[in-house]
Amino acid sequence: MEEIMTTDHTKTPLSVPTPYYLLDESAIVANVQIIHRLCEQSGAKALLALKCFATWGVFDAMAPYLHGTTSSSLNEVRLGRETFGKHDDKETHAYSVAYSQDEIDEVLSYADKIIFNSISQLNAFKDKAKAQNIPVGLRLNPKTSNSSFVIADPARPFSRLGEHDKARIEAVLPDITGVMIHNNCENDDFDAFSASLADIEARFGDILAQLEWVSLGGGIHFIAPDYPVDKLAERLKTFSETYGVQVYLEPGEASIHGAGTLVTTVLDTMHNDKPLAVVDASIEAHMLDLLIYREAAPIEAINDEGLRLSPVADSDKSSESTIIYGRSCLAGDIFGEYTLPAALNIGDTIAFGNAAGYTMVKKNWFNGVNMPAIVIRRLDGSIDVQRQFNYDDYKASLS
Ligand SMILES: *Cc1c(COP(=O)(O)O)cnc(C)c1O
């Protein structure tokens, strides 16, 4: 542990070599406090979705505000049990698109509830769960969603994510006590959320009324500055009372949105019809979602100068705007294109914003590019270099 030199969260703890992910516990706590208030007002319980964010080094700071974790695999449910789940009052939910025969016993050994993705998985494993008194749920696919990306749309055509046929679901109601519905993706529109929930109620209300709990999944962007959290709380409370169910939320991105940066150094500058810069990290290896969703990273700081810089819109791209590239050999390894206050120089430090969710859980060793360290700014302002990676980690990831 090293003492921090400054309290401004955009500034670089100089003793750590780039690249590194810098997580800000105060910003994380600010997010989970909003979740906590939403839960207090609505009666809902919030479970951190580990698939978005599993950097357990900050879980002790988050745990007071959340009810536990939910998972999408054996490894995640185990991590949830070992971290949040070590506290008696926390819940560890298990879900997977498909469990295998040889892992189900271990999954059940960590789970307080288990949600099966299909009726066939339910039928295959429900007896094992019941033998251990573990409540069983089923994922419901309402065939409608609030997702602007087809690749992330659980209700996409021919989706495998959950059961949709009402008659078939009704037939297994004696086997389940709850359902999970996850059909939002970074949805910051309360009215759209509410309308889609109303649609689910209209079609599945009689089923919901026979259950004890309903998880509404993640993807509700209620941490946006102007989101009507009170209205959402009221909506969830009414929903819960109407059907007599415990509501769960499974926030991933909302828990850590805006609470981390990826800090990099400019290794080279070039010119090819526009100014170019290459930094010591890679979007393919370290911020993969930018590539998948064809988005660009915001900049939070250049050389300790905090400046919130959005990528330029396509229409504003010009021969003056700078493209910042990653160092992998993927031709399109691009962090973004920006109108910068000054030309970049070799050695400049650039912190990319919103780098906590869906980044560390997806990082990989493509090109053998050095993996960013994980650095945590604690609530008291001190800096922990939580984890550094080296050649041995790279080598051990292969054989
Ligand atoms: C991805 C996912 C979440 C978390 O989604 P966020 O958009 O990160 O909030 C929650 N539940 C399920 C079932 C998911 O697949």
The ligand as a Gaussian input file, in Angstrom:
#p B3LYP/6-31G(d) Opt

LIG

0 1
 C      -25.924000      -9.061000     -17.804000
 C      -26.918000      -9.426000     -16.806000
 C      -27.143000      -8.609000     -15.684000
 C      -26.404000      -7.308000     -15.465000
 O      -26.687000      -6.403000     -16.491000
 P      -26.185000      -4.887000     -16.414000
 O      -26.585000      -4.331000     -17.737000
 O      -24.703000      -4.906000     -16.247000
 O      -26.876000      -4.247000     -15.281000
 C      -28.087000      -9.014000     -14.760000
 N      -28.782000     -10.161000     -14.925000
 C      -28.589000     -10.977000     -15.985000
 C      -29.377000     -12.226000     -16.095000
 C      -27.662000     -10.636000     -16.959000
 O      -27.477000     -11.447000     -18.017000

